[in-house]
Amino acid sequence: MNKLEKSVEKSLAFHLCTGKVISSVKELYEEIHHMSEDVFSHHVTSHRNDFSNWIKDVFGEKSLSEDLAKAASPTMMKKVLNSAFTTKAAAAKTAAPKAAAKTAAPK
């Protein structure tokens, strides 16, 4: 499981204006697919992006946060998050063989 899929403790979770609690970036990605425009607009305005701030402050994902800060619509945000998951998954696949090679016994 990568960093974006891990749930954070309740005190660090994101609380939507509807009262729903989101504990991971993966949950945010899933929730945005069902989020109303009113809820999205409450958290993303021309002056702030609560989702971007949460990802930077809680997960330390500065690059992802910067990309999300530019996402002015749910569609754009879904694309940014989808790209982040795709990139992380590809990085994990290439890192696993390298890690295994480092731990392999010498011949």
Secondary structure as GFF3:
##gff-version 3
##sequence-region A 1 107
A	DSSP	three_ten_helix	10	12	.	.	.	ID=ss1
A	DSSP	beta_strand	14	15	.	.	.	ID=ss2
A	DSSP	beta_strand	21	22	.	.	.	ID=ss3
A	DSSP	alpha_helix	25	32	.	.	.	ID=ss4
A	DSSP	alpha_helix	37	43	.	.	.	ID=ss5
A	DSSP	alpha_helix	50	59	.	.	.	ID=ss6
A	DSSP	alpha_helix	62	69	.	.	.	ID=ss7
A	DSSP	alpha_helix	74	103	.	.	.	ID=ss8
###
